[in-house]
Amino acid sequence: MKNKLYITIGLVLGIILFLNFISQDFFFRLDFSEDSQYTLSKATKDILKNLDSPVTIKAYFSENLPPEIMKIRKDFKELLIEYTNLSKGMLVYEFINPSEKDELEREAVQDGIQPLLINVREKDQMKQQKVFMGAIITQGTNKENIPALQPSSPIEYLLSTAIKKLTMTNKPSIGLLQGHGEPNVGEMMQAYQELSVQYSFEPLTLNDTAPIPERFKSIAIVAVKDSIPQRQFRQLDDFLAKGGRILVAINRVNGDLTKAYGSAVNNGLESWLSLKGIHVDDNFVIDKKCANVNVQQQQGMFRFMTQVAFPYIPIINKFANHPISKNLESVVMQFVSSVEYTGDSSKKFTPIAFSSDQSATLKPPLYFDVQKQWSDADFPRKNIVVAATLEGDIVGAVKSKMVIIGDGDFAINGPQSQGQKLNEDNVNLFVNSIDWLSDDTGLIELRTKGITSRPIKNLSDGTKTFLKYLNFLLPILLVIGYGIFRMQMNRNIRIKRMEENYG
């Protein structure tokens, strides 16, 4: 009897050990996460199934990482296992620990893997540890890298995009219109860095005697200052008539903070859009959810800078469930105008970004009163559209697409020597728009997949206090409650035994 018991226990332990061993490379999981974070997209599956030559991935990951960092390694390895299975042997990978040898560390750095410094606790002391968390993807003589993975990195997007870039023979060209006071490519450095992975983002100057070159998949018209000649509008119409796609980020108003003055802007672009049923009003959308500006104040002999809310710079955080805007959290728009559709139902107009529930519009000319005490009565409107898409036979009979955004400056860094780092979602909005216009693979769905913050700063003070004490007291109350329950159960058992003995 004992032998059977030992054999049974041994078999169970052996099965458990075997399952744990094979689960390192073979696993099955159900994905109940929001946005199907752990389910591969159709775009990724298509890329892997269409590989025509082997792809090798070297994952440079340090070992003995803190648990929250180790999760990145685990997620990346599980993703690679799924990629390998779907590719039917066309993708292979290996994990390398650069910390084992100086030679491996030099190799990782030479391949573009960036070492990161993280804080770790050792013997009750905090210290910084150098770690590697990147990958090299190669196909033949071509090579791409993922320099560093962060906890919030869209891993599937980075990996699938790198593989796609390797397999692309020619990058589609995206033209940034020039010649009318627009920013150049260097003044949109963050957008350029993101777009250069899949596209050739290059300047486009319209030639009056020649059509727009066929290599351009899409055109971006950003922050036009000077008038555009009618013959060039006709060229843009011809581009749309052939199925071309256009992004228009337009300034209908201008705000001069040094003079505290706001005025309207007219350069002909608004009239061209109106012919397509798009009306971008020459107004300022103001919003209670807004950015702050620095204001100089004087108190006695002292001057100091203080920050005040400035509703003319709305923080847009209401977005449609659209591939361009899905999972965006907040976009800062300076002097944005409303976008409306006045056309017929033959074209599909889709609003994708809105003001908050406390907003309004003001017509220029006007002066900015930075000292004004704003009240709820100043914001009677809600859900004012500030960005939208248009699809259909916009010009001619061929289907085309447009994206219209009521702020021309939201994605501009400025001159390289004085460039300002932009809010991440400002860049995402621009790049997602180009992706939606230009890329038919569906990778746009992955850019912000699974990156959804829930900032506690948006909660009221009372809610924050309640959650803080709930997190502190709930575990204690659960332990006490379980203790009382166990005590009562034991008491009932003792009483029952005493009654049985008495009987």
Secondary structure as the mmCIF struct_conf table of DSSP 4:
data_model
#
loop_
_struct_conf.conf_type_id
_struct_conf.id
_struct_conf.beg_label_comp_id
_struct_conf.beg_label_asym_id
_struct_conf.beg_label_seq_id
_struct_conf.end_label_comp_id
_struct_conf.end_label_asym_id
_struct_conf.end_label_seq_id
HELX_RH_AL_P HELX_RH_AL_P1 LYS A 2 ILE A 22
TURN_TY1_P TURN_TY1_P1 SER A 23 ASP A 25
BEND BEND1 SER A 33 SER A 33
HELX_RH_3T_P HELX_RH_3T_P1 GLU A 34 SER A 36
TURN_TY1_P TURN_TY1_P2 GLN A 37 TYR A 38
BEND BEND2 THR A 39 THR A 39
HELX_RH_AL_P HELX_RH_AL_P2 LYS A 42 LYS A 49
TURN_TY1_P TURN_TY1_P3 ASN A 50 ASN A 50
BEND BEND3 SER A 53 SER A 53
STRN STRN1 VAL A 55 PHE A 61
BEND BEND4 GLU A 63 ASN A 64
HELX_RH_AL_P HELX_RH_AL_P3 PRO A 67 SER A 87
TURN_TY1_P TURN_TY1_P4 LYS A 88 GLY A 89
BEND BEND5 MET A 90 MET A 90
STRN STRN2 LEU A 91 ILE A 96
TURN_TY1_P TURN_TY1_P5 PRO A 98 SER A 99
BEND BEND6 GLU A 100 GLU A 100
HELX_RH_AL_P HELX_RH_AL_P4 ASP A 102 GLN A 110
TURN_TY1_P TURN_TY1_P6 ASP A 111 GLY A 112
HELX_LH_PP_P HELX_LH_PP_P1 ILE A 113 PRO A 115
STRN STRN3 LEU A 116 GLU A 122
TURN_TY1_P TURN_TY1_P7 LYS A 123 ASP A 124
STRN STRN4 GLN A 125 VAL A 131
STRN STRN5 MET A 133 GLN A 139
TURN_TY1_P TURN_TY1_P8 GLY A 140 THR A 141
STRN STRN6 ASN A 142 ILE A 146
TURN_TY1_P TURN_TY1_P9 PRO A 151 SER A 152
HELX_RH_AL_P HELX_RH_AL_P5 ILE A 155 THR A 167
BEND BEND7 THR A 169 ASN A 170
HELX_LH_PP_P HELX_LH_PP_P2 LYS A 171 PRO A 172
STRN STRN7 SER A 173 LEU A 177
BEND BEND8 GLY A 179 GLY A 181
HELX_RH_3T_P HELX_RH_3T_P2 VAL A 185 MET A 188
HELX_RH_AL_P HELX_RH_AL_P6 MET A 189 LEU A 195
TURN_TY1_P TURN_TY1_P10 SER A 196 GLN A 198
BEND BEND9 TYR A 199 TYR A 199
STRN STRN8 SER A 200 LEU A 204
TURN_TY1_P TURN_TY1_P11 ASP A 208 THR A 209
BEND BEND10 ALA A 210 ALA A 210
HELX_LH_PP_P HELX_LH_PP_P3 PRO A 211 PRO A 213
TURN_TY1_P TURN_TY1_P12 GLU A 214 ARG A 215
STRN STRN9 PHE A 216 VAL A 222
BEND BEND11 ASP A 226 ASP A 226
HELX_LH_PP_P HELX_LH_PP_P4 SER A 227 PRO A 229
HELX_RH_AL_P HELX_RH_AL_P7 GLN A 230 ALA A 241
TURN_TY1_P TURN_TY1_P13 LYS A 242 GLY A 243
STRN STRN10 ARG A 245 ALA A 249
BEND BEND12 ARG A 252 ARG A 252
STRN STRN11 VAL A 253 ASP A 256
TURN_TY1_P TURN_TY1_P14 LEU A 257 ALA A 260
STRN STRN12 TYR A 261 ALA A 264
BEND BEND13 ASN A 267 GLY A 268
HELX_RH_AL_P HELX_RH_AL_P8 LEU A 269 SER A 274
TURN_TY1_P TURN_TY1_P15 LEU A 275 GLY A 277
STRN STRN13 ILE A 278 VAL A 280
BEND BEND14 ASP A 282 ASP A 282
STRN STRN14 PHE A 284 ASP A 287
BEND BEND15 LYS A 288 LYS A 289
STRN STRN15 CYS A 290 GLN A 299
TURN_TY1_P TURN_TY1_P16 GLY A 300 MET A 301
STRN STRN16 PHE A 302 ILE A 316
STRN STRN17 LYS A 318 PHE A 319
BEND BEND16 ASN A 321 HIS A 322
TURN_TY1_P TURN_TY1_P17 PRO A 323 ASN A 327
STRN STRN18 VAL A 331 VAL A 332
BEND BEND17 GLN A 334 PHE A 335
STRN STRN19 VAL A 339 TYR A 341
BEND BEND18 GLY A 343 GLY A 343
TURN_TY1_P TURN_TY1_P18 SER A 345 SER A 346
BEND BEND19 LYS A 347 LYS A 347
STRN STRN20 LYS A 348 PHE A 354
BEND BEND20 ASP A 357 GLN A 358
STRN STRN21 SER A 359 LEU A 362
HELX_LH_PP_P HELX_LH_PP_P5 LYS A 363 LYS A 363
BEND BEND21 PRO A 364 PRO A 365
STRN STRN22 LEU A 366 TYR A 367
TURN_TY1_P TURN_TY1_P19 VAL A 370 GLN A 371
HELX_RH_3T_P HELX_RH_3T_P3 ASP A 376 ASP A 378
STRN STRN23 ARG A 381 ARG A 381
STRN STRN24 VAL A 385 GLY A 392
BEND BEND22 ILE A 394 VAL A 398
STRN STRN25 SER A 400 ILE A 405
BEND BEND23 GLY A 406 GLY A 406
BEND BEND24 GLY A 408 ASP A 409
TURN_TY1_P TURN_TY1_P20 PHE A 410 ALA A 411
BEND BEND25 PRO A 415 PRO A 415
HELX_RH_3T_P HELX_RH_3T_P4 GLN A 416 GLN A 418
HELX_LH_PP_P HELX_LH_PP_P6 GLY A 419 ASN A 423
HELX_RH_AL_P HELX_RH_AL_P9 GLU A 424 SER A 438
BEND BEND26 THR A 441 GLY A 442
HELX_RH_3T_P HELX_RH_3T_P5 LEU A 443 LEU A 446
TURN_TY1_P TURN_TY1_P21 ARG A 447 GLY A 450
HELX_RH_3T_P HELX_RH_3T_P6 ILE A 456 ASN A 458
BEND BEND27 LEU A 459 LEU A 459
HELX_RH_AL_P HELX_RH_AL_P10 ASP A 461 TYR A 502
#
